[in-house]
């Protein structure tokens, strides 16, 4: 634990709680979470400023801000989510663990804001909850999934799971491959330390699901693009 960790608990979490309460109110008004997303974008950028995280984005020309995509990226640190919210110019929702949706205020705001809560495992209920993300994409919003399913301790790319790519095919959505570099040094796994540093977000060209004969080939192509930019 360091001074930035204390700032997180003493300053950022209270601010985030207020934002979630405001988000609940706005979600009840507009019913689609779009204004809640704008709050999340500001929170992401504010978090980076507080912790001294310098963010550079490459490949912004590869996507349309008004488009809706299945965004797929590697996952190396807790900073990944606020940084993607702050710097991706998309109306973005995340797929999150079901347990997060049960947290009072926090989970309620996520669910009412259009975030998709998924069950763990490979059973029918897990697949059903995951495919709810397809409906969010079809509504005109983008959805982000970490196909590794967990954070990498070293920043190296872990094996992908098929779920994200089933969502893309179900929604007939383009996959936007994104590589995040350096976030594992900001918030190391199994540590409460938060470091300042530099993070690069590299956005690849979108992949059309119809160009691939099956989920496996789509998953392999996406992984190759993300791995090539690490």
C-alpha positions as MATLAB code, in Angstrom:
seq = 'XXXXXXXXXXXXXXXXXXXXXXXXXXXXXXXXXXXXXXXXXXXXXXXXXXXXXXXXXXXXXXXXXXXXXXXXXXXXXXXXXXXXXXXXXXXXXXXXXXXXXXXXXXXXXXXXXXXXXXXXXXXXXXXXXXXXXXXXXXXXXXXXXXXXXXXXXXXXXXXXXXXXXXXXXXXXXXXXXXXXXXXXXXXXXXXXXXXXXXXXXXXXXXXXXXXXXXXXXXXXXXXXXXXXXX';
ca = [
       0.000    0.000    0.000;
       1.219    3.515   -0.823;
      -0.078    7.096   -0.881;
      -2.003    6.484   -4.101;
      -3.777    3.548   -2.494;
      -4.829    5.783    0.390;
      -6.082    8.373   -2.109;
      -8.100    5.631   -3.787;
      -9.830    4.602   -0.556;
     -10.200    8.056    0.995;
     -11.034   10.151   -2.070;
     -11.800    8.147   -5.183;
     -14.160    5.598   -3.648;
     -16.375    8.279   -2.000;
     -16.476   10.171   -5.303;
     -17.320    6.942   -7.123;
     -20.115    6.222   -4.629;
     -21.633    9.653   -5.251;
     -21.342    9.034   -8.979;
     -23.133    5.700   -8.625;
     -25.970    7.312   -6.680;
     -26.291    9.986   -9.355;
     -26.112    7.238  -11.968;
     -29.016    5.396  -10.370;
     -31.109    8.535  -10.552;
     -30.170    9.229  -14.176;
     -30.738    5.602  -15.174;
     -34.228    5.797  -13.715;
     -34.869    8.906  -15.801;
     -33.446    7.936  -19.188;
     -33.701    4.156  -18.877;
     -30.703    3.402  -21.097;
     -27.615    4.339  -19.077;
     -26.254    6.793  -21.643;
     -25.875    9.665  -19.165;
     -24.429    7.264  -16.600;
     -21.812    6.359  -19.204;
     -20.821   10.001  -19.537;
     -20.267   10.113  -15.776;
     -18.128    6.947  -16.037;
     -16.049    8.589  -18.767;
     -15.279   11.556  -16.515;
     -14.495    9.196  -13.624;
     -12.025    7.284  -15.804;
     -10.145   10.406  -16.820;
     -10.208   11.824  -13.283;
      -8.786    8.558  -11.920;
      -5.889    8.682  -14.377;
      -5.161   12.294  -13.425;
      -5.230   11.555   -9.686;
      -2.864    8.600   -9.980;
      -0.486   10.189  -12.469;
      -1.248    7.802  -15.313;
      -0.226    9.092  -18.734;
      -2.397    7.566  -21.453;
      -1.647    7.476  -25.176;
      -4.081    6.069  -27.736;
      -3.133    4.734  -31.153;
      -5.482    3.663  -33.927;
      -8.429    5.948  -33.221;
      -8.975    6.105  -36.971;
      -9.883    2.404  -36.911;
     -13.356    2.867  -35.425;
     -16.396    5.125  -35.600;
     -17.367    6.739  -32.261;
     -21.030    6.469  -33.231;
     -20.650    2.782  -34.102;
     -21.451   -0.244  -31.960;
     -18.839   -2.944  -31.542;
     -17.891   -5.909  -29.438;
     -14.670   -4.519  -27.939;
     -12.170   -7.197  -26.960;
      -8.912   -6.515  -25.117;
      -6.273   -8.089  -22.950;
      -6.623   -7.613  -19.189;
      -3.543   -6.843  -17.130;
      -4.641   -4.438  -14.394;
      -7.501   -2.904  -12.441;
      -6.797    0.349  -14.283;
      -7.948   -1.178  -17.578;
     -11.646   -0.448  -17.063;
     -11.444    3.251  -16.058;
      -8.875    3.917  -18.779;
     -10.987    2.294  -21.481;
     -14.038    4.218  -20.252;
     -12.085    7.455  -20.258;
     -10.348    7.135  -23.615;
     -12.514    4.976  -25.889;
     -14.901    7.312  -27.708;
     -17.734    4.789  -27.663;
     -21.028    4.486  -25.803;
     -19.497    1.570  -23.934;
     -20.813   -1.034  -21.495;
     -18.801   -3.751  -19.769;
     -19.493   -7.387  -19.064;
     -18.915   -7.922  -15.334;
     -19.045  -10.766  -12.833;
     -22.464  -11.513  -11.382;
     -21.129  -10.932   -7.855;
     -20.514   -7.241   -8.629;
     -24.158   -6.780   -9.499;
     -25.143   -7.769   -5.963;
     -23.199   -4.941   -4.294;
     -25.647   -2.293   -3.013;
     -25.641    0.971   -5.008;
     -22.564   -0.014   -7.065;
     -24.102   -3.131   -8.574;
     -27.527   -1.549   -8.911;
     -26.054    1.331  -10.916;
     -24.146   -1.025  -13.212;
     -27.187   -3.188  -13.942;
     -29.541   -0.274  -14.488;
     -26.888    1.372  -16.681;
     -26.868   -1.521  -19.135;
     -23.817   -3.420  -17.895;
     -24.150   -7.175  -18.329;
     -23.715   -9.367  -15.256;
     -22.530  -12.874  -16.150;
     -22.419  -16.101  -14.212;
     -19.160  -17.975  -13.868;
     -18.611  -21.342  -15.503;
     -19.507  -22.986  -18.778;
     -23.085  -24.061  -18.046;
     -26.274  -22.999  -19.807;
     -27.011  -20.196  -17.327;
     -23.549  -18.724  -17.869;
     -24.009  -18.773  -21.629;
     -27.490  -17.261  -21.351;
     -26.280  -14.353  -19.244;
     -23.324  -13.776  -21.562;
     -25.533  -13.636  -24.646;
     -27.511  -10.803  -23.059;
     -24.576   -8.684  -24.199;
     -25.698   -9.273  -27.789;
     -28.964   -7.483  -27.061;
     -27.049   -4.470  -25.696;
     -24.997   -4.275  -28.907;
     -28.122   -4.542  -31.028;
     -29.579   -1.609  -29.072;
     -26.848    0.591  -30.567;
     -24.244    0.490  -27.812;
     -20.824   -1.122  -27.669;
     -19.929   -3.874  -25.213;
     -16.487   -4.723  -23.851;
     -15.372   -8.218  -22.816;
     -12.018   -9.445  -21.478;
     -11.749  -12.837  -23.209;
      -8.946  -14.006  -20.919;
     -11.438  -14.033  -18.046;
      -8.883  -12.834  -15.491;
      -5.983  -10.425  -15.161;
      -2.496  -11.372  -16.276;
       0.143  -10.968  -13.559;
       2.975  -10.195  -15.979;
       1.184   -8.520  -18.859;
       1.599  -11.561  -21.099;
      -1.494  -12.680  -22.985;
      -3.461  -15.559  -21.448;
      -5.607  -18.077  -23.392;
      -8.931  -16.761  -24.672;
     -12.366  -18.138  -23.852;
     -15.004  -18.547  -26.580;
     -17.803  -16.562  -24.938;
     -16.937  -13.127  -26.338;
     -16.862  -14.442  -29.867;
     -20.201  -16.185  -29.495;
     -21.597  -12.796  -28.499;
     -20.130  -11.155  -31.607;
     -21.692  -13.753  -33.895;
     -25.034  -13.609  -32.098;
     -25.130   -9.803  -32.414;
     -23.627   -9.854  -35.924;
     -21.246   -7.230  -34.581;
     -17.773   -6.217  -35.638;
     -15.026   -7.051  -33.155;
     -12.768   -4.161  -32.224;
      -9.457   -5.602  -30.959;
      -7.689   -3.458  -28.367;
      -4.273   -3.951  -26.786;
      -3.475   -2.398  -23.409;
       0.213   -2.026  -22.554;
       1.617   -1.112  -19.148;
      -1.450   -1.402  -16.925;
      -0.038   -4.420  -15.051;
       2.605   -2.057  -13.642;
      -0.020    0.463  -12.464;
      -2.049   -1.989  -10.360;
      -0.063   -5.205   -9.895;
      -2.142   -8.315   -9.306;
      -2.306   -9.519   -5.678;
      -1.115   -6.130   -4.437;
      -2.796   -3.018   -2.994;
      -0.092   -0.778   -4.431;
      -1.102    1.747   -7.090;
       1.722    3.209   -9.180;
       1.915    6.094  -11.584;
       3.109    5.316  -15.076;
       2.387    5.237  -18.773;
      -0.265    3.156  -20.509;
      -0.679    2.674  -24.250;
      -4.036    1.731  -25.763;
      -3.690    0.376  -29.296;
      -6.896   -0.005  -31.303;
      -6.779   -2.440  -34.185;
      -8.938   -2.542  -37.283;
     -12.364   -4.116  -36.708;
     -13.023   -7.712  -37.715;
     -16.262   -8.667  -39.438;
     -17.674  -11.909  -38.038;
     -18.998  -12.955  -41.451;
     -15.430  -13.124  -42.755;
     -14.720  -16.126  -40.519;
     -16.205  -19.624  -40.862;
     -16.469  -20.325  -37.130;
     -15.920  -19.005  -33.616;
     -12.484  -20.584  -33.296;
     -11.029  -18.852  -36.358;
     -12.527  -15.521  -35.261;
     -11.052  -15.949  -31.788;
      -7.637  -16.875  -33.188;
      -7.544  -13.871  -35.529;
      -8.497  -11.486  -32.719;
      -5.878  -12.923  -30.414;
      -3.179  -12.600  -33.078;
      -3.900   -8.887  -33.505;
      -3.862   -8.154  -29.777;
      -0.719  -10.242  -29.228;
       1.101   -8.590  -32.141;
       0.725   -5.165  -30.509;
       1.927   -6.207  -27.032;
];
